[in-house]
Amino acid sequence: MSVLIIDDVGTVRSFLKQTLAHLGIASIVEASNGAAGLKAYKDQVQDVVFLDIGLPDMDGKDVLKELKLINPKANIVMISAHSTVDNVKDAIASGAKGFVVKPFSPKKIAAILKKFI
C-alpha cells in the first residue's frame, strides 16, 4: 500500500508517517501544500491520501475535487483540527472516504486503513 500525506504542519506529517511505517506501510510520500500534493499524486497515484482541509495555498476541499478528477476512485481521508458538521458533510459529499480529527491516535489511523485493505 502507498500513502500520500498532504499537510502543512511538519509535526503532523512526521507523526502520521511514523504511524504508517509502524503499521507496515513502506511507500509514503509527503507534501506540505496543495500544489505539491497534486503534483505528487499526478506523478504516482497513491492508494490512500491523507489530506488536510487547511492548507496555505489552497483549500483542502478544492484539492480533494482535483484529486477526484485525476482518479475518481481515490481513497481520500480528510484531516482537520476543526470537525464541524459542515466540514465533515462537505468532505464526504465531495468524495472523501473518511474524516479524522487532529490530534489523532495511531489506533484511529489503523482503523481507517483497514477500510482500504
C-alpha positions as CSV (number, residue, x, y, z in Angstrom):
1,M,0.0,0.0,0.0
2,S,1.2,3.5,-0.8
3,V,0.1,6.7,1.0
4,L,0.3,10.4,0.3
5,I,0.2,12.8,3.2
6,I,-0.8,16.4,2.3
7,D,-0.5,18.7,5.4
8,D,1.3,22.0,6.0
9,V,2.3,21.1,9.6
10,G,5.6,19.2,9.7
11,T,4.9,17.5,13.1
12,V,1.5,16.2,11.8
13,R,3.2,14.7,8.7
14,S,6.0,13.2,10.8
15,F,3.6,11.6,13.3
16,L,1.4,10.2,10.6
17,K,4.5,8.9,8.7
18,Q,5.8,7.2,11.8
19,T,2.4,5.7,12.5
20,L,2.0,4.4,8.9
21,A,5.6,3.0,9.0
22,H,4.8,1.2,12.3
23,L,1.7,-0.3,10.5
24,G,4.0,-1.7,7.8
25,I,3.5,0.8,5.0
26,A,6.8,1.5,3.3
27,S,5.7,3.8,0.5
28,I,4.9,7.1,2.0
29,V,5.1,10.4,0.1
30,E,4.7,13.8,1.9
31,A,3.6,17.2,0.6
32,S,3.4,20.5,2.6
33,N,0.8,22.2,0.4
34,G,-1.9,21.6,-2.1
35,A,0.1,22.2,-5.3
36,A,2.9,19.9,-4.2
37,G,0.3,17.3,-3.2
38,L,-1.4,17.4,-6.5
39,K,1.9,17.1,-8.4
40,A,2.9,14.1,-6.2
41,Y,-0.4,12.4,-6.9
42,K,-0.1,13.1,-10.7
43,D,3.4,11.7,-10.6
44,Q,2.3,8.5,-8.8
45,V,-1.3,7.7,-7.9
46,Q,-1.2,6.6,-4.2
47,D,-3.6,4.0,-2.7
48,V,-4.7,6.4,0.2
49,V,-4.4,10.1,0.6
50,F,-4.5,11.9,4.0
51,L,-5.4,15.5,3.1
52,D,-5.6,18.5,5.5
53,I,-8.5,20.8,5.0
54,G,-6.5,23.9,5.9
55,L,-3.6,24.3,3.5
56,P,-1.6,27.5,3.0
57,D,-2.0,27.7,-0.8
58,M,-5.4,26.0,-1.5
59,D,-8.5,24.9,0.3
60,G,-8.2,21.2,1.0
61,K,-11.7,20.7,-0.3
62,D,-10.5,22.1,-3.7
63,V,-7.6,19.7,-3.6
64,L,-10.0,16.9,-2.9
65,K,-12.0,17.8,-6.0
66,E,-8.9,17.9,-8.1
67,L,-7.7,14.5,-6.8
68,K,-11.1,13.0,-7.7
69,L,-10.8,14.4,-11.2
70,I,-7.4,12.6,-11.6
71,N,-8.7,9.4,-10.1
72,P,-12.5,9.1,-9.4
73,K,-11.8,6.1,-7.2
74,A,-9.2,7.8,-5.0
75,N,-9.3,6.9,-1.3
76,I,-9.0,10.2,0.4
77,V,-9.2,10.8,4.1
78,M,-9.6,14.4,5.2
79,I,-7.8,15.6,8.3
80,S,-8.6,18.7,10.3
81,A,-8.4,20.3,13.7
82,H,-11.9,21.6,13.1
83,S,-14.5,18.8,13.0
84,T,-17.6,20.9,12.3
85,V,-20.6,19.1,10.9
86,D,-20.3,21.2,7.7
87,N,-16.7,20.3,7.2
88,V,-17.4,16.6,7.5
89,K,-20.6,16.7,5.3
90,D,-18.8,18.8,2.6
91,A,-15.8,16.4,2.6
92,I,-17.9,13.3,2.3
93,A,-20.2,14.9,-0.3
94,S,-17.1,15.8,-2.4
95,G,-15.9,12.2,-2.3
96,A,-13.8,11.8,0.8
97,K,-13.9,8.3,2.2
98,G,-13.2,9.3,5.8
99,F,-12.5,12.2,8.2
100,V,-10.0,12.3,11.0
101,V,-9.9,15.0,13.7
102,K,-6.5,16.3,14.9
103,P,-5.0,15.2,17.2
104,F,-5.5,11.6,16.1
105,S,-4.2,8.3,17.5
106,P,-2.3,5.5,15.8
107,K,-5.3,3.3,16.6
108,K,-7.6,5.6,14.6
109,I,-5.3,5.6,11.6
110,A,-5.1,1.8,11.7
111,A,-8.9,1.6,11.8
112,I,-9.2,3.8,8.8
113,L,-6.5,2.0,6.8
114,K,-8.4,-1.3,7.3
115,K,-11.2,0.0,5.2
116,F,-8.9,0.2,2.2
117,I,-7.1,-3.1,2.5
